Amino acid sequence: MTAAGSDETVAKAFEAQRGRLVAIAYRMLGSRADAEDAMQEAWLRLARQDAAAIDNLPAWLTTVVGRVCIDMLRSRKARPESAFDDPLPGLVVTEDSGEAPEDNVLMADSVGLALLVVLDTLSPAERLAFVMHDIFEVQFEEVGRIIGKSTDASKMLASRARRKVRGMHRRVDTRQRQRAVVDAFIAAARDGDFEGLLRVLDPELTWRTHTTRGVVVRHGAAEAAAKIQQATGANVTAHRVLVNGEPGVLVWGANGKPQAVMACTVVDGRIVEILALIDPKRLATLPLPARPA
């Protein structure tokens, strides 16, 4: 086989694994852009290798992507300010018919924002052990090789992460309850009902808004409710949607163009966290449901 032919074969083999590897990297890093960066680094490392000497390319690539991701996470932990520059996860916004309370549960469990939030609380090693084993069924022996730990130590890391993730999932409300709370939030915002907003917003609410100038963070239900009252009007349309498999809100302005996407985390009947995107350029890159007639 010629060198060119060999390069083409390796490229095809890499592309065949891309979907799985991007999924791993996204769950590890919580960002589509960072996941693509990890893929680029994996490809560069593969290009420097003698492909003929790699016995199992999928396993080799899994190991490389895992190590690249854990290095990126450790760098992020060491420089937390860099993670705050643009912590917006990749958003998938779809219609929410509300017909089945637990529809899209697989998507919610695997890439939902609530899971990404709790994964951010894990150490890099815990996150890798949980993602690799519990989501992608990578054996603990291989997980240990990626993070430089024994098989037993990798099991302990995954177990610790699993307890934290399960704790979060116990607190997050059922899909049906989430929808009801988000609907009440939309109704109160539409009516300018300050007290109604306070009933559905947790007093310790955290609201992160991604704007053209960066991220604005607000805390507390009262400040958020006041801001919502100022922003809503007769020509603004809000509709419940699914954001990464979880109930959220899509807002259109008076000109009929998307104005905001809001992902809502509901706990104990109240919204405890809102992640909002109002940057028009970034909104324009998202495939969004059509405005209701």
C-alpha positions as CSV (number, residue, x, y, z in Angstrom):
1,M,0.0,0.0,0.0
2,T,1.3,3.5,-0.9
3,A,1.9,6.1,1.7
4,A,-1.0,8.1,0.3
5,G,-3.3,5.1,0.4
6,S,-2.2,4.4,4.0
7,D,-3.0,8.0,5.0
8,E,-6.4,7.7,3.4
9,T,-7.2,4.5,5.2
10,V,-6.2,6.0,8.5
11,A,-8.3,9.1,7.8
12,K,-11.3,6.9,7.0
13,A,-10.8,4.9,10.2
14,F,-10.6,8.1,12.2
15,E,-13.8,9.5,10.7
16,A,-15.6,6.2,11.4
17,Q,-14.9,6.8,15.1
18,R,-15.5,10.5,15.1
19,G,-19.2,10.4,16.3
20,R,-18.4,8.3,19.4
21,L,-15.3,10.3,20.2
22,V,-17.0,13.6,19.9
23,A,-19.7,12.3,22.2
24,I,-17.1,11.3,24.8
25,A,-15.3,14.6,24.5
26,Y,-18.5,16.7,24.8
27,R,-19.6,14.9,28.0
28,M,-16.1,15.3,29.4
29,L,-15.8,19.0,28.5
30,G,-19.4,20.3,28.3
31,S,-18.6,22.3,25.2
32,R,-18.9,21.5,21.5
33,A,-16.1,23.8,20.6
34,D,-13.8,22.2,23.2
35,A,-14.8,18.7,22.0
36,E,-13.8,19.6,18.5
37,D,-10.4,21.0,19.8
38,A,-9.9,17.6,21.6
39,M,-10.6,15.8,18.3
40,Q,-8.1,18.0,16.4
41,E,-5.5,17.2,19.0
42,A,-6.3,13.4,18.8
43,W,-5.9,13.6,15.0
44,L,-2.6,15.3,15.3
45,R,-1.3,12.7,17.7
46,L,-2.6,9.9,15.3
47,A,-0.8,11.6,12.4
48,R,2.5,11.4,14.3
49,Q,2.1,7.7,15.0
50,D,2.9,4.7,12.9
51,A,-0.7,3.5,12.3
52,A,0.5,0.0,11.4
53,A,1.8,-0.4,15.0
54,I,-1.6,0.3,16.5
55,D,-3.3,-3.0,17.3
56,N,-6.7,-1.6,18.2
57,L,-7.4,1.9,16.7
58,P,-10.8,2.5,18.4
59,A,-9.3,1.7,21.8
60,W,-6.2,3.8,21.1
61,L,-8.3,6.8,20.0
62,T,-10.5,6.4,23.1
63,T,-7.4,6.5,25.3
64,V,-5.9,9.5,23.5
65,V,-9.2,11.5,23.6
66,G,-9.6,10.7,27.3
67,R,-6.1,11.9,28.1
68,V,-6.5,15.1,26.0
69,C,-9.8,15.8,27.8
70,I,-8.5,15.2,31.3
71,D,-5.5,17.5,30.5
72,M,-7.9,20.2,29.3
73,L,-10.0,19.8,32.5
74,R,-7.0,20.0,34.7
75,S,-5.9,23.2,32.9
76,R,-9.4,24.6,33.3
77,K,-9.3,23.9,37.1
78,A,-5.9,25.5,37.4
79,R,-7.1,28.6,35.5
80,P,-10.8,28.9,36.5
81,E,-11.1,32.3,35.0
82,S,-10.6,30.8,31.5
83,A,-13.6,28.5,31.9
84,F,-15.8,31.5,32.8
85,D,-15.0,33.3,29.6
86,D,-17.4,31.1,27.6
87,P,-18.9,28.2,29.6
88,L,-21.9,27.9,27.3
89,P,-22.6,24.2,26.5
90,G,-23.7,23.2,23.1
91,L,-27.4,23.8,22.9
92,V,-29.9,21.6,21.1
93,V,-33.4,23.3,21.0
94,T,-36.4,21.3,19.9
95,E,-40.2,21.4,20.1
96,D,-41.8,20.2,23.3
97,S,-45.2,18.8,22.6
98,G,-45.7,17.8,26.3
99,E,-47.6,14.6,25.2
100,A,-45.3,12.2,27.1
101,P,-43.9,13.3,30.4
102,E,-40.7,11.3,30.1
103,D,-40.0,11.6,26.4
104,N,-36.4,12.2,25.3
105,V,-35.2,10.8,28.7
106,L,-32.2,9.2,27.1
107,M,-31.1,12.6,25.7
108,A,-31.7,14.3,29.0
109,D,-29.7,11.7,31.0
110,S,-26.8,11.8,28.6
111,V,-26.3,15.4,27.5
112,G,-28.8,17.4,29.6
113,L,-27.7,20.6,31.2
114,A,-28.5,19.4,34.7
115,L,-26.0,16.5,34.2
116,L,-23.4,18.9,32.7
117,V,-23.8,21.1,35.8
118,V,-23.2,18.3,38.2
119,L,-20.3,16.9,36.1
120,D,-18.6,20.3,36.5
121,T,-18.5,19.7,40.3
122,L,-16.5,16.5,39.8
123,S,-12.7,16.3,39.8
124,P,-11.2,15.7,36.3
125,A,-10.4,12.0,37.3
126,E,-13.9,11.4,38.7
127,R,-15.5,12.9,35.6
128,L,-13.5,10.8,33.2
129,A,-14.1,7.6,35.2
130,F,-17.8,8.2,35.3
131,V,-18.2,9.3,31.7
132,M,-16.0,6.5,30.3
133,H,-17.4,3.7,32.3
134,D,-21.0,4.6,33.2
135,I,-22.0,6.2,29.9
136,F,-19.7,4.6,27.4
137,E,-19.0,1.3,29.1
138,V,-15.2,1.5,28.9
139,Q,-13.7,-1.1,31.2
140,F,-12.1,0.1,34.4
141,E,-8.8,-1.4,33.4
142,E,-8.7,0.9,30.4
143,V,-10.0,3.8,32.4
144,G,-7.1,3.3,34.8
145,R,-4.6,3.4,32.0
146,I,-6.0,6.7,30.7
147,I,-5.7,8.5,34.1
148,G,-2.7,6.6,35.4
149,K,-4.6,4.8,38.3
150,S,-5.1,1.2,39.2
151,T,-8.3,-0.6,38.2
152,D,-9.5,-0.5,41.8
153,A,-8.8,3.2,42.1
154,S,-10.7,3.9,38.9
155,K,-13.7,2.0,40.3
156,M,-13.6,4.2,43.5
157,L,-13.5,7.3,41.4
158,A,-16.5,6.2,39.3
159,S,-18.4,5.2,42.5
160,R,-17.8,8.6,44.1
161,A,-18.9,10.4,40.9
162,R,-21.9,8.2,40.6
163,R,-23.1,9.1,44.1
164,K,-22.9,12.8,43.3
165,V,-24.7,12.4,40.0
166,R,-27.5,10.3,41.6
167,G,-27.8,12.9,44.3
168,M,-28.4,15.6,41.7
169,H,-30.9,13.4,39.8
170,R,-32.9,12.7,42.9
171,R,-33.3,16.5,43.5
172,V,-34.2,17.4,40.0
173,D,-38.0,17.3,39.5
174,T,-39.8,14.9,37.1
175,R,-40.2,16.0,33.5
176,Q,-43.9,16.6,34.0
177,R,-43.3,18.8,37.0
178,Q,-40.5,20.7,35.2
179,R,-42.9,21.5,32.4
180,A,-45.6,22.8,34.8
181,V,-43.1,25.1,36.5
182,V,-41.8,26.4,33.2
183,D,-45.3,27.0,32.0
184,A,-46.1,29.0,35.2
185,F,-42.9,31.0,34.7
186,I,-43.9,31.9,31.1
187,A,-47.4,32.9,32.2
188,A,-46.1,35.1,35.0
189,A,-43.6,36.7,32.7
190,R,-46.2,37.4,30.0
191,D,-48.6,39.0,32.5
192,G,-45.9,41.0,34.3
193,D,-46.9,39.2,37.5
194,F,-44.0,39.9,39.9
195,E,-45.4,37.8,42.8
196,G,-46.1,35.0,40.3
197,L,-42.5,35.1,39.2
198,L,-41.3,34.9,42.8
199,R,-43.4,31.8,43.4
200,V,-41.6,29.9,40.6
201,L,-38.1,31.3,41.0
202,D,-36.0,30.0,43.8
203,P,-34.8,32.7,46.2
204,E,-31.2,31.7,45.6
205,L,-31.7,31.6,41.8
206,T,-28.6,31.9,39.6
207,W,-29.2,33.4,36.2
208,R,-26.3,33.3,33.6
209,T,-26.9,35.3,30.5
210,H,-24.6,35.0,27.5
211,T,-24.6,38.4,25.7
212,T,-22.5,39.9,22.9
213,R,-20.2,41.3,25.5
214,G,-19.7,38.2,27.6
215,V,-21.5,36.5,30.5
216,V,-23.6,38.4,33.0
217,V,-24.5,36.6,36.2
218,R,-27.4,37.6,38.5
219,H,-28.4,36.0,41.8
220,G,-31.7,36.1,43.6
221,A,-35.3,35.8,42.5
222,A,-36.2,39.4,43.2
223,E,-33.6,40.9,40.8
224,A,-34.5,38.4,38.1
225,A,-38.2,39.0,38.4
226,A,-37.7,42.8,38.2
227,K,-35.5,42.3,35.1
228,I,-38.1,40.1,33.5
229,Q,-40.9,42.6,34.1
230,Q,-38.8,45.3,32.3
231,A,-38.1,43.0,29.3
232,T,-41.5,41.6,28.6
233,G,-44.2,43.3,26.5
234,A,-47.2,42.7,24.3
235,N,-45.0,42.0,21.2
236,V,-42.8,39.5,22.9
237,T,-43.7,35.8,22.4
238,A,-42.4,33.0,24.7
239,H,-42.9,29.3,24.1
240,R,-41.9,26.2,26.0
241,V,-39.3,24.1,24.2
242,L,-36.8,21.4,25.0
243,V,-33.2,22.6,25.6
244,N,-30.8,19.6,25.6
245,G,-33.8,17.4,26.4
246,E,-35.1,19.5,29.3
247,P,-37.9,22.1,29.4
248,G,-36.8,25.6,28.7
249,V,-38.0,28.8,27.0
250,L,-37.6,30.2,23.5
251,V,-38.4,33.9,23.1
252,W,-39.2,35.9,20.0
253,G,-39.0,39.7,19.7
254,A,-41.5,42.1,18.1
255,N,-39.7,41.6,14.8
256,G,-40.4,37.9,14.8
257,K,-36.7,36.9,15.3
258,P,-35.5,34.7,18.1
259,Q,-34.5,37.0,21.0
260,A,-33.5,34.5,23.7
261,V,-33.1,30.8,24.6
262,M,-33.4,29.9,28.3
263,A,-32.5,26.5,29.8
264,C,-34.2,26.0,33.2
265,T,-33.2,23.7,36.0
266,V,-36.2,22.9,38.2
267,V,-35.7,21.6,41.8
268,D,-38.5,21.1,44.3
269,G,-41.0,23.0,42.2
270,R,-38.9,26.1,41.6
271,I,-36.4,27.2,39.0
272,V,-33.0,27.3,40.6
273,E,-30.8,28.1,37.6
274,I,-31.4,29.7,34.2
275,L,-28.8,29.6,31.5
276,A,-29.8,32.2,28.8
277,L,-28.4,33.0,25.4
278,I,-29.3,36.4,24.0
279,D,-26.4,37.0,21.6
280,P,-28.1,37.4,18.1
281,K,-25.1,36.0,16.2
282,R,-25.0,32.8,18.3
283,L,-28.7,32.5,18.2
284,A,-28.6,32.7,14.4
285,T,-26.3,29.6,14.3
286,L,-28.8,27.4,16.2
287,P,-31.5,25.4,14.4
288,L,-34.6,26.7,16.3
289,P,-38.3,25.8,16.2
290,A,-40.5,28.1,14.3
291,R,-42.5,30.9,16.1
292,P,-46.0,29.7,16.9
293,A,-48.7,31.1,14.7
